Amino acid sequence: MASSDETPGQMPPGDGSVPPGKPMTVGQHIIDKGAQMTQSLKPIKQMSQHVCTFASYSHDMTRQIETHHYVSRRNQDFLQCDVYDSDDPNGRPIGVEYITSDMIFETLGPKEQKLWHSHGYEITSGLWVNPRVPEMIQKPELRDLARSCGKFWCTWQVDRGDRLPFGAPALMMSPQGVNVGMVDLVKKMNDNYRILSEELKISRIDIAIPEMTNSYADYWMQTGKGFAIDIEKTYMHTISGDMAPPALRRSIEGTIVATHQTKRHSA
């Protein structure tokens, strides 16, 4: 069945700039505005930061994307981010990233740590940007984030032209160097926010990156292998916790997600 490193087949019509479908009606706009006025939307209102940065696919490092994280802080050691492909009003939600401090990360087992990436290089190289926030104000936050690790699942691979969120989610990794494929992306970000990543890099030279002992973060750097996700058929458990009886198995087949290691494509 579907895999995160498998190109999707037939797509619905359209150029991919917007999801396929009819334009919204006046009536639908009225319903949405009314709901917006009467509902609390509490989780969304907890988003306190916008971060622009970059990511590459765990199974294919030749594919890098610009990402826009809208961050909610749960406590001093854990953040959750809704990730979009742009900061435009019509930006598409392409995934979610969870960020934890090094203290929490080091309590995780090796299998779990392999799915996470470090943020030290992103921060100190000037690739992690809080648009329009003065560097002096965000510096304490950057010091903490340089010690953090993230787990980022991409659910919509818009960079390959997917018009809908196809297939299995893809595990994403943090850039650990600006290769040829990222030069244009970095220039675009610099031009968009009127900044210079090289100047940010110089201003962050005093931010230390910790050495985590026995860490499996950035697993691909240690092994040259990333992860892809396969979706396979399996029998669903019943409410009692038992496997479904044979007579019902054909009618209640579900899916299970499994990871497989894959050699990373290099530029």
Buried (B, 14 or more C-beta within 10 A) or exposed (E): EBBBBBEBEEEEEEEBEEEEEEEEEEEEEEEEEEEEEEEEEEEEEEBEBBBBBBBBBBBBBEBBBBBBBBBBBEEEBBBBBBBBBBBEEEEBBBBBBBBBBBEBBBEBEEEEBBBBBBBBBBBBBBBBBBBEEEBEEBEEBBBBBBBBBBBBBBBBBBBEEBBBBBBBBBBBBBBBEBBEBBEEBBEEBBEBBEBEBEEBBEBBEEBEEEEBEEBBBBBBEEEEBBBBBBBEEEBBEEEEEEEBEEEEEEEEEEEEEEBEBBEBBEE
